[in-house]
Amino acid sequence: MGRFADALGLFSGAGRGCGTTLVGWQENISELALTRSPHSDDRNTGLDLLRALAIVLTFFVHFLWIIGAWVYQRDFESLSIRDANGFLEGVVIWLYHSQHGVFLFFVLSGFLMGRKWFSAHPPAVGTYLRDRAWRTLPGAWLAVTAALGLMYLAGRVPSEPLRLWVENLFFLNWFRKIDTEHVLVVTWSLHAEWLFYLALPVVAWVARRWGKSHWIVVAIASVALAGAVKFLSVRGAAYVLFFAAGVIAAIEQKRLRAAVDSIPWIVVLLLYIGVNGVYGWFSPTAAKLQTALWNPFDTHAIAFAFTATLLLLKIVDAPFGQGRWVRLGRYIGKISYSVYLWHLLVLLALGHWLGWPSALAAQPSVGAVGFYATSCVLLTWAVSALSFRWIEQPYFARRERQKIRNAS
């Protein structure tokens, strides 16, 4: 429970690892997809369902990290599934190994941005960066400011608050190694996202000058960048591979469609579950920093990049009906960026002001866990729905108006 109390103090005790799942990213960052869709709002159902999966996995990581300290009195970051005391704890640890939620967001982002830059009419760099800024920054600024305000209310006033606030607004805090510099820990993935945004136009320019198979240039660039980044961030190399996998999927989507369609859904799903399960069985979660040398996480990253890309290509063109669960998944995917920004803040705020889960620690029953989970889910939904309405919807409306002007 000590680490939980620390996390409540500065909203960053989860460390870089605990903040990870989630994510990410988004683009997840709920991007409007331009592939075929039966819906009038131009959103791709498959991509929204994939976003929904990613954000649910991200929520699982942060919620179960708290449950691990509360119910099991264990730090899941340092455990593999093999270390579980019983089947139920094994399932919980397996769910905690959902770091792939944010990793899915990275693959999604690479796919969506890759379609922009490797289309017949790539955007101007200035237009592209303005669009990314309008899409990602306002919501993050609001969440970071709210997190800093909650720190003040909790009596944890940081030193140099103005510097801390400004650095966190632009994700510059992630160049620092000190956890107390991070006001809202989930923004680590936005830091990675923006580095990708800045690098992709350069890679696309080189690929066009190359004049041959663009995916080869992306693959070579990703391997070179991953090798260089690994000496600066032992997990950062994997993020490069995830983004690159999404870009290559965008470039080769048409050529790979027939091959992907021939693979049964059950094979894709079992492969995806298996890749993450095998890593969780043999090694502690990715939140545990690995060595700069080759390690199990590197092997997992390559396997995950392949598997997540296969899942992405399988789902992006899949037909979906209008059933209740599909509609729910589309809605969750639609607001997933807001959920990503606010869910951990809600988990920690409820824990601090209402004394949950410490107030229920004497009776860590299924009912108590369910009560805490339900409260967190409902409040996260309420805050995220408001954030989407006030911050994200104006962005989408603005972009639609721009499309109409460009078409006229």
VOSE-310027 format. One line per 3 residues: for each residue x, y, z of N, C-alpha, C. Coordinates in steps of 0.05 Angstrom, whole numbers. Layout:
N
X Y Z X Y Z X Y Z ~ ...
% end
This chain:
408
16 -24 0 0 0 0 17 25 0 ~ 43 23 6 60 46 7 62 60 -20 ~ 65 43 -41 68 55 -68 42 69 -76
19 58 -67 -7 71 -74 -8 98 -61 ~ 0 100 -36 0 126 -22 19 145 -35 ~ 42 136 -44 61 153 -58 48 164 -84
34 146 -98 22 154 -123 1 176 -119 ~ -14 173 -97 -35 193 -91 -22 220 -86 ~ 2 220 -75 15 245 -68 21 263 -91
33 253 -112 41 270 -134 29 260 -161 ~ 10 242 -160 -2 231 -183 18 221 -203 ~ 41 213 -194 61 202 -212 76 178 -200
68 169 -177 82 147 -164 80 121 -180 ~ 60 120 -198 58 95 -214 83 92 -230 ~ 98 114 -234 122 112 -250 116 110 -279
136 110 -294 133 109 -323 119 84 -332 ~ 124 62 -318 113 37 -327 83 35 -322 ~ 74 42 -298 46 40 -292 30 58 -310
41 81 -317 27 99 -334 24 88 -362 ~ 40 69 -368 41 60 -396 15 49 -405 ~ 3 32 -393 -18 20 -407 -43 34 -408
-49 41 -430 -63 55 -437 -63 58 -457 ~ -49 56 -487 -47 66 -493 -40 68 -509 ~ -42 110 -512 -17 112 -518 -30 120 -526
-33 100 -540 -35 124 -554 -49 116 -575 ~ -64 124 -569 -80 139 -581 -66 151 -603 ~ -59 141 -631 -74 162 -639 -98 149 -632
-87 140 -616 -111 138 -606 -117 164 -602 ~ -117 168 -598 -122 195 -603 -144 194 -624 ~ -166 183 -620 -190 179 -635 -191 193 -662
-175 185 -681 -173 198 -707 -196 190 -724 ~ -207 208 -740 -228 200 -759 -216 183 -781 ~ -227 159 -785 -215 142 -805 -229 146 -832
-215 142 -853 -225 148 -880 -230 122 -896 ~ -227 99 -883 -233 74 -897 -263 71 -899 ~ -272 51 -914 -300 48 -918 -315 44 -892
-338 56 -889 -353 53 -865 -383 56 -871 ~ -400 41 -859 -429 44 -865 -441 67 -850 ~ -426 82 -835 -437 103 -818 -433 130 -831
-451 148 -826 -450 175 -839 -428 192 -827 ~ -417 185 -803 -398 203 -791 -369 196 -799 ~ -366 178 -819 -340 171 -830 -321 157 -811
-330 149 -788 -313 135 -770 -313 105 -778 ~ -289 93 -776 -287 65 -783 -293 48 -758 ~ -313 31 -760 -322 16 -736 -300 -2 -725
-285 -15 -743 -264 -33 -734 -243 -18 -718 ~ -235 5 -727 -214 21 -713 -225 31 -686 ~ -250 39 -685 -262 47 -660 -263 24 -640
-269 0 -650 -269 -24 -632 -241 -30 -622 ~ -221 -26 -639 -194 -30 -631 -185 -10 -610 ~ -194 15 -614 -189 36 -593 -202 28 -567
-226 18 -569 -241 10 -544 -226 -12 -530 ~ -216 -32 -545 -200 -53 -532 -175 -41 -519 ~ -162 -23 -533 -137 -12 -522 -142 4 -496
-163 20 -495 -167 36 -471 -177 19 -448 ~ -192 -2 -454 -201 -20 -432 -177 -34 -420 ~ -158 -43 -437 -134 -56 -427 -117 -36 -410
-117 -11 -419 -102 9 -404 -114 14 -377 ~ -141 16 -376 -154 19 -350 -149 -4 -332 ~ -149 -29 -343 -143 -53 -328 -116 -50 -314
-96 -41 -328 -69 -39 -316 -68 -22 -291 ~ -79 2 -293 -78 20 -271 -96 12 -248 ~ -120 2 -255 -138 -8 -234 -126 -32 -220
-115 -51 -235 -105 -75 -222 -79 -70 -207 ~ -64 -50 -215 -40 -43 -199 -49 -35 -171 ~ -71 -20 -169 -81 -12 -142 -92 -37 -128
-107 -54 -143 -118 -78 -130 -96 -96 -121 ~ -74 -98 -135 -51 -114 -127 -41 -106 -100 ~ -39 -79 -95 -29 -70 -70 -51 -73 -48
-76 -69 -55 -98 -70 -36 -105 -98 -28 ~ -112 -115 -47 -122 -141 -41 -100 -162 -36 ~ -80 -161 -54 -60 -182 -53 -34 -173 -38
-32 -147 -32 -8 -137 -19 17 -144 -34 ~ 15 -142 -61 37 -150 -78 42 -128 -99 ~ 66 -126 -108 73 -107 -129 74 -123 -156
53 -120 -172 52 -136 -196 73 -128 -216 ~ 85 -105 -214 106 -97 -232 130 -116 -231 ~ 134 -128 -208 158 -145 -205 152 -175 -207
127 -181 -215 118 -209 -216 112 -218 -245 ~ 116 -243 -250 106 -256 -274 82 -272 -267 ~ 68 -282 -287 44 -298 -281 52 -323 -265
75 -334 -270 84 -358 -255 87 -353 -225 ~ 89 -327 -217 93 -321 -189 66 -319 -174 ~ 44 -324 -188 17 -321 -176 12 -342 -155
-2 -334 -134 -10 -352 -113 -39 -361 -119 ~ -42 -379 -136 -69 -389 -143 -78 -379 -170 ~ -100 -391 -180 -110 -386 -207 -120 -357 -209
-137 -348 -190 -149 -322 -191 -128 -300 -192 ~ -108 -302 -175 -87 -282 -176 -71 -283 -202 ~ -69 -307 -213 -56 -310 -239 -71 -295 -261
-98 -297 -260 -114 -283 -280 -110 -252 -276 ~ -110 -243 -251 -107 -215 -246 -80 -205 -256 ~ -59 -220 -250 -32 -212 -260 -31 -213 -290
-44 -232 -303 -45 -233 -332 -59 -208 -343 ~ -81 -200 -331 -94 -176 -339 -77 -151 -334 ~ -62 -152 -312 -44 -130 -307 -23 -127 -329
-15 -149 -341 5 -148 -362 -8 -138 -388 ~ -25 -118 -386 -39 -107 -409 -25 -82 -419 ~ 1 -82 -416 17 -59 -427 11 -56 -456
1 -77 -469 -4 -75 -498 -28 -57 -504 ~ -42 -46 -484 -63 -27 -490 -52 -2 -504 ~ -32 10 -491 -19 33 -503 -4 25 -528
8 2 -528 23 -7 -552 4 -9 -576 ~ -21 -17 -572 -40 -18 -593 -45 10 -604 ~ -47 29 -586 -51 57 -594 -28 66 -612
-3 58 -605 20 66 -622 17 54 -650 ~ 9 29 -652 6 17 -678 -16 31 -694 ~ -38 37 -680 -60 52 -693 -51 79 -703
-36 93 -686 -26 119 -694 -8 118 -719 ~ 10 98 -719 27 94 -742 10 89 -767 ~ -11 74 -765 -28 67 -788 -42 92 -798
-54 108 -780 -69 131 -788 -51 153 -799 ~ -28 158 -786 -10 178 -797 4 169 -822 ~ 9 142 -824 21 132 -848 3 135 -872
-23 133 -868 -41 137 -891 -41 166 -900 ~ -36 185 -882 -34 213 -889 -9 218 -907 ~ 14 208 -897 39 215 -909 47 198 -933
34 175 -936 40 158 -960 16 156 -978 ~ -1 176 -977 -23 178 -996 -14 192 -1021 ~ -32 194 -1040 -25 209 -1065 -22 238 -1060
-34 249 -1039 -32 278 -1033 -26 281 -1003 ~ 0 278 -996 8 282 -968 4 311 -959 ~ -1 315 -934 -6 343 -924 19 360 -923
15 386 -923 37 404 -918 46 400 -889 ~ 72 403 -884 82 398 -857 69 417 -836 ~ 66 442 -843 54 461 -825 25 454 -819
9 447 -839 -18 439 -835 -21 414 -818 ~ -3 395 -824 -3 370 -809 3 375 -779 ~ 23 391 -773 31 395 -745 9 412 -731
-3 431 -744 -25 446 -732 -48 427 -725 ~ -54 409 -744 -76 390 -739 -70 372 -715 ~ -45 362 -713 -37 345 -690 -38 361 -664
-31 386 -665 -31 403 -641 -60 407 -632 ~ -78 414 -650 -106 418 -643 -118 393 -633 ~ -109 370 -643 -121 345 -636 -112 335 -608
-87 339 -602 -76 327 -577 -72 346 -554 ~ -66 371 -559 -57 389 -537 -80 400 -519 ~ -102 410 -530 -122 422 -512 -132 403 -490
-138 378 -497 -147 359 -477 -126 353 -457 ~ -101 349 -467 -79 344 -448 -74 367 -430 ~ -75 392 -440 -71 416 -424 -91 417 -401
-117 411 -408 -138 412 -387 -132 391 -366 ~ -125 367 -374 -121 345 -355 -96 351 -338 ~ -75 361 -350 -50 367 -335 -56 389 -314
-71 409 -323 -77 431 -304 -95 421 -282 ~ -114 404 -288 -131 393 -267 -115 376 -247 ~ -96 361 -258 -79 344 -240 -62 361 -222
-52 383 -232 -36 401 -216 -53 414 -195 ~ -78 422 -202 -96 433 -183 -103 413 -160 ~ -107 388 -168 -113 368 -147 -89 363 -129
-65 366 -139 -41 364 -122 -42 386 -101 ~ -49 410 -109 -51 432 -89 -73 426 -68 ~ -96 416 -77 -117 410 -58 -109 387 -39
-91 370 -49 -82 348 -32 -59 356 -14 ~ -51 382 -16 -30 391 2 -2 383 -7 ~ 1 375 -33 27 368 -43 36 388 -64
43 412 -54 51 434 -72 80 428 -82 ~ 84 426 -108 111 420 -118 128 445 -117 ~ 154 441 -117 172 463 -120 172 472 -150
177 497 -155 177 508 -182 151 500 -197 ~ 128 506 -187 103 497 -200 99 508 -228 ~ 108 533 -233 104 544 -260 121 529 -280
146 524 -274 163 509 -292 152 481 -297 ~ 143 469 -275 132 442 -277 108 441 -295 ~ 91 461 -291 66 462 -307 72 466 -337
90 485 -343 96 490 -371 109 466 -384 ~ 128 454 -371 142 430 -382 122 407 -387 ~ 104 403 -368 84 382 -371 64 388 -393
58 413 -398 39 420 -419 50 412 -446 ~ 76 412 -450 88 405 -476 104 379 -474 ~ 100 363 -453 111 337 -449 142 337 -448
153 360 -442 182 362 -440 193 349 -414 ~ 175 346 -395 182 333 -370 193 305 -374 ~ 185 292 -396 194 264 -400 222 262 -409
235 284 -414 264 284 -419 279 282 -393 ~ 265 286 -371 277 283 -344 273 255 -333 ~ 291 246 -317 289 219 -306 275 217 -279
267 240 -268 256 240 -241 226 239 -242 ~ 214 219 -229 185 214 -230 169 238 -219 ~ 180 252 -200 165 275 -188 162 298 -207
174 297 -231 171 318 -251 146 313 -267 ~ 133 290 -264 110 283 -281 84 288 -267 ~ 70 309 -275 44 316 -262 23 295 -269
21 287 -294 1 268 -304 16 246 -319 ~ 20 223 -306 38 203 -316 31 192 -343 ~ 5 192 -350 -3 179 -375 7 196 -399
16 220 -395 26 236 -418 52 226 -429 ~ 64 205 -416 89 194 -427 85 185 -456 ~ 61 175 -462 56 164 -489 52 187 -509
42 210 -500 39 233 -517 67 244 -524 ~ 85 243 -506 113 250 -511 124 233 -534 ~ 120 206 -532 129 188 -553 114 194 -579
88 200 -577 72 205 -600 82 229 -616 ~ 89 250 -602 98 274 -615 126 271 -628 ~ 143 255 -616 169 249 -628 164 234 -655
144 217 -655 137 202 -679 125 222 -700 ~ 108 240 -691 96 260 -710 118 275 -724 ~ 139 283 -709 160 299 -720 179 283 -739
182 258 -733 200 241 -749 187 231 -775 ~ 161 226 -775 149 214 -798 151 230 -824 ~ 147 257 -824 150 272 -849 178 269 -861
199 267 -844 226 263 -854 229 236 -867 ~ 219 215 -854 220 188 -865 205 187 -891 ~ 181 199 -892 165 199 -916 180 214 -939
193 235 -933 208 250 -953 231 233 -965 ~ 245 219 -947 266 201 -957 255 179 -974 ~ 232 168 -965 220 146 -980 212 154 -1008
202 179 -1011 194 189 -1037 218 193 -1055 ~ 240 202 -1043 265 205 -1058 276 178 -1067 ~ 272 158 -1050 281 131 -1056 267 121 -1081
241 126 -1083 226 120 -1107 217 91 -1110 ~ 225 74 -1092 218 45 -1095 198 38 -1073 ~ 199 14 -1063 180 6 -1042 183 23 -1017
164 39 -1011 166 57 -988 168 42 -962 ~ 156 18 -960 156 4 -935 185 -5 -928 ~ 202 -9 -948 229 -17 -942 244 6 -928
239 31 -937 252 54 -925 242 57 -896 ~ 216 53 -891 205 55 -864 218 33 -847 ~ 220 9 -857 232 -13 -841 261 -7 -834
276 2 -854 305 8 -848 307 31 -828 ~ 291 52 -832 292 75 -814 284 67 -786 ~ 264 49 -783 255 41 -756 276 25 -742
290 7 -756 311 -9 -744 334 9 -735 ~ 341 28 -752 363 46 -745 355 63 -721 ~ 331 75 -721 322 91 -699 319 75 -674
308 51 -676 305 34 -652 332 28 -640 ~ 352 22 -656 378 17 -645 390 40 -631 ~ 386 65 -642 396 89 -629 381 95 -604
355 93 -605 338 100 -582 342 81 -559 ~ 350 56 -564 353 37 -543 374 45 -523 ~ 394 60 -532 415 70 -513 405 93 -496
383 105 -504 372 128 -489 348 119 -472 ~ 333 101 -482 309 91 -469 306 61 -475 ~ 310 44 -455 311 16 -460 284 5 -471
262 19 -467 237 10 -478 229 26 -502 ~ 242 49 -506 235 67 -528 238 54 -555 ~ 258 36 -558 262 22 -583 237 7 -592
223 -5 -573 199 -19 -580 177 -1 -590 ~ 175 23 -579 155 42 -589 160 50 -618 ~ 185 53 -625 192 58 -653 181 36 -671
185 11 -663 176 -12 -678 146 -12 -681 ~ 132 -5 -659 102 -5 -660 92 16 -680 ~ 103 40 -678 95 61 -697 101 52 -725
125 42 -730 133 34 -757 115 11 -768 ~ 107 -7 -750 90 -29 -759 63 -18 -769 ~ 53 2 -756 28 14 -765 31 29 -791
54 43 -795 59 57 -820 61 37 -843 ~ 76 15 -839 79 -5 -860 52 -18 -867 ~ 35 -22 -846 8 -33 -851 -8 -14 -869
-5 12 -865 -19 32 -881 -9 31 -910 ~ 17 28 -914 29 28 -941 21 3 -956 ~ 21 -20 -942 17 -46 -955 -11 -57 -951
-30 -41 -942 -56 -51 -935 -70 -65 -958 ~ -70 -53 -982 -84 -65 -1004 -71 -91 -1013 ~ -44 -92 -1013 -30 -115 -1022 -34 -139 -1002
-36 -132 -976 -38 -153 -956 -67 -162 -950 ~ -86 -148 -962 -114 -152 -954 -123 -181 -959 ~ -117 -192 -982 -125 -219 -988 -113 -240 -969
-87 -236 -964 -73 -255 -946 -85 -254 -918 ~ -90 -230 -908 -101 -226 -881 -129 -237 -880 ~ -145 -232 -900 -173 -242 -901 -174 -273 -900
-153 -286 -909 -153 -315 -910 -147 -328 -883 ~ -138 -311 -864 -132 -321 -837 -157 -320 -820 ~ -165 -342 -808 -190 -342 -791 -187 -324 -767
-209 -312 -759 -209 -294 -736 -199 -308 -711 ~ -206 -333 -707 -198 -347 -682 -168 -349 -681 ~ -155 -352 -704 -125 -354 -704 -113 -327 -696
-124 -306 -707 -113 -279 -701 -116 -273 -671 ~ -140 -279 -660 -145 -273 -632 -128 -290 -613 ~ -125 -316 -619 -109 -333 -603 -79 -325 -604
-71 -317 -628 -43 -308 -631 -38 -283 -614 ~ -57 -264 -615 -54 -239 -600 -53 -245 -570 ~ -72 -261 -560 -73 -268 -532 -47 -284 -524
-39 -302 -542 -16 -318 -536 10 -303 -533 ~ 14 -284 -552 39 -268 -551 41 -253 -525 ~ 20 -241 -516 21 -226 -491 21 -244 -467
8 -267 -469 8 -286 -447 35 -299 -442 ~ 49 -305 -464 75 -318 -462 95 -298 -449 ~ 94 -273 -457 112 -254 -444 106 -251 -415
80 -248 -408 73 -246 -380 80 -270 -364 ~ 81 -293 -376 88 -318 -362 117 -319 -355 ~ 134 -311 -373 163 -314 -370 178 -290 -359
166 -267 -360 181 -243 -353 163 -223 -339 ~ 173 -207 -320 157 -185 -308 148 -165 -330 ~ 128 -151 -323 116 -133 -342 135 -112 -354
128 -101 -376 145 -81 -390 149 -56 -372 ~ 132 -52 -352 136 -29 -335 162 -31 -319 ~ 172 -55 -317 197 -59 -304 219 -54 -324
236 -34 -319 256 -26 -339 275 -49 -345 ~ 280 -53 -370 297 -75 -378 326 -64 -383 ~ 344 -82 -388 372 -74 -393 374 -64 -422
396 -50 -427 401 -40 -454 408 -62 -474 ~ 416 -85 -463 422 -108 -480 396 -122 -489 ~ 399 -141 -507 375 -155 -516 363 -170 -492
336 -168 -490 323 -179 -467 295 -190 -476 ~ 281 -204 -458 255 -215 -466 235 -195 -477 ~ 237 -170 -467 218 -150 -477 223 -144 -506
248 -144 -515 254 -139 -543 241 -161 -561 ~ 244 -186 -552 231 -207 -567 201 -204 -568 ~ 190 -197 -545 161 -192 -543 153 -169 -562
169 -148 -562 162 -124 -579 159 -132 -608 ~ 178 -148 -618 177 -156 -646 153 -173 -651 ~ 148 -192 -633 124 -210 -637 98 -193 -635
98 -174 -616 73 -158 -613 69 -140 -638 ~ 90 -128 -648 87 -111 -672 75 -126 -695 ~ 84 -151 -699 73 -167 -720 43 -174 -714
38 -183 -690 11 -193 -683 -9 -170 -683 ~ -2 -147 -672 -20 -124 -671 -26 -114 -699 ~ -6 -114 -716 -10 -106 -744 -30 -125 -758
-27 -150 -753 -45 -170 -764 -74 -165 -754 ~ -77 -160 -728 -103 -154 -717 -114 -128 -729 ~ -98 -108 -733 -107 -83 -744 -117 -87 -773
-101 -100 -789 -109 -104 -817 -134 -122 -819 ~ -137 -140 -800 -160 -157 -800 -186 -142 -793 ~ -184 -124 -774 -208 -110 -764 -215 -86 -780
-196 -73 -794 -202 -48 -807 -222 -50 -829 ~ -223 -73 -843 -242 -77 -865 -264 -96 -858 ~ -265 -105 -833 -285 -125 -825 -313 -113 -824
-333 -127 -833 -361 -117 -832 -372 -120 -803 ~ -385 -99 -794 -397 -100 -767 -426 -91 -769 ~ -443 -104 -753 -471 -96 -753 -475 -72 -734
-500 -70 -724 -507 -48 -706 -517 -59 -680 ~ -505 -81 -671 -513 -93 -646 -506 -75 -622 ~ -517 -82 -599 -513 -66 -575 -483 -64 -568
-469 -87 -569 -441 -87 -561 -423 -72 -581 ~ -431 -73 -606 -416 -58 -626 -420 -28 -622 ~ -444 -20 -617 -449 9 -612 -434 18 -587
-434 1 -566 -419 9 -542 -389 11 -548 ~ -379 -8 -563 -350 -7 -570 -344 17 -586 ~ -361 24 -605 -356 48 -621 -356 73 -604
-374 74 -585 -375 98 -567 -350 100 -550 ~ -342 77 -538 -317 78 -522 -293 85 -539 ~ -292 74 -563 -269 81 -580 -270 111 -588
-294 122 -591 -296 150 -599 -286 169 -578 ~ -290 162 -552 -282 180 -531 -256 170 -517 ~ -242 151 -530 -220 138 -517 -197 157 -509
-193 178 -525 -171 196 -518 -177 210 -491 ~ -202 219 -488 -210 232 -463 -208 212 -440 ~ -217 187 -445 -215 167 -424 -186 163 -416
-169 162 -436 -140 158 -430 -129 180 -412 ~ -137 205 -418 -126 228 -403 -136 228 -374 ~ -161 219 -370 -174 224 -344 -176 199 -326
-173 175 -336 -180 151 -320 -161 148 -295 ~ -135 152 -299 -117 148 -276 -121 170 -256 ~ -126 194 -265 -132 216 -246 -156 210 -229
-177 198 -241 -201 191 -226 -194 169 -206 ~ -179 148 -214 -172 127 -196 -157 137 -172 ~ -138 155 -176 -122 165 -154 -138 185 -137
-154 202 -150 -170 222 -135 -190 208 -117 ~ -204 188 -127 -222 173 -110 -208 160 -86 ~ -184 149 -92 -169 137 -71 -160 157 -50
-154 181 -58 -144 201 -38 -167 213 -22 ~ -188 224 -35 -208 239 -21 -229 221 -7 ~ -234 198 -18 -254 180 -6 -241 158 10
-215 157 9 -201 137 25 -204 109 13 ~ -211 107 -13 -213 81 -26 -187 76 -39 ~ -177 52 -40 -189 28 -28 -181 23 1
-165 41 13 -155 36 40 -177 33 60 ~ -199 48 57 -222 46 75 -235 18 74 ~ -232 5 51 -245 -21 47 -224 -44 50
-200 -37 58 -178 -57 59 -184 -79 79 ~ -200 -73 99 -206 -93 120 -224 -115 109 ~ -237 -109 86 -255 -129 75 -251 -130 44
-228 -139 35 -222 -139 6 -238 -161 -9 ~ -265 -158 -7 -282 -178 -20 -287 -171 -49 ~ -300 -189 -63 -308 -184 -90 -327 -160 -92
-345 -158 -72 -363 -135 -71 -349 -109 -68 ~ -329 -108 -50 -314 -83 -45 -299 -75 -70 ~ -286 -95 -83 -271 -89 -107 -290 -79 -129
-313 -93 -131 -333 -85 -151 -344 -57 -146 ~ -348 -50 -121 -358 -23 -114 -338 -2 -122 ~ -312 -6 -116 -291 13 -124 -289 14 -154
-290 -9 -168 -288 -9 -197 -311 5 -210 ~ -335 0 -200 -359 13 -212 -358 43 -208 ~ -349 52 -185 -347 81 -179 -327 93 -198
-304 80 -202 -283 91 -220 -293 92 -249 ~ -306 71 -258 -315 70 -285 -336 92 -290 ~ -355 95 -272 -376 115 -277 -365 143 -276
-348 149 -257 -337 176 -256 -318 182 -279 ~ -303 161 -287 -285 165 -311 -302 170 -336 ~ -324 156 -339 -342 160 -361 -353 188 -361
-363 197 -338 -375 224 -336 -355 246 -343 ~ -331 245 -332 -311 265 -337 -302 264 -366 ~ -298 240 -376 -289 236 -404 -309 246 -424
-335 240 -419 -356 249 -437 -357 279 -438 ~ -354 293 -416 -353 322 -415 -328 332 -430 ~ -306 320 -425 -281 328 -439 -284 324 -469
-296 302 -478 -300 298 -506 -318 319 -518 ~ -339 326 -504 -358 345 -514 -346 373 -516 ~ -331 381 -496 -321 408 -495 -295 412 -511
-279 391 -512 -252 393 -524 -250 380 -551 ~ -259 355 -553 -255 340 -578 -275 345 -599 ~ -301 348 -592 -321 353 -613 -316 379 -628
-308 401 -615 -301 425 -631 -279 420 -651 ~ -260 403 -644 -238 397 -663 -250 382 -688 ~ -266 362 -683 -277 347 -705 -296 365 -722
-311 382 -710 -328 400 -725 -312 420 -741 ~ -290 429 -730 -272 447 -744 -260 433 -768 ~ -252 408 -765 -240 394 -787 -260 388 -809
-285 382 -802 -306 377 -822 -311 402 -838 ~ -311 425 -824 -315 451 -839 -292 455 -858 ~ -268 448 -850 -245 451 -867 -247 433 -892
-257 409 -888 -260 390 -910 -280 402 -931 ~ -302 413 -920 -322 425 -938 -311 448 -954 ~ -295 465 -940 -283 488 -954 -263 478 -975
-248 458 -969 -229 447 -988 -242 435 -1013 ~ -266 423 -1008 -280 410 -1030 -295 429 -1048 ~ -301 453 -1037 -317 472 -1052 -299 489 -1070
% end
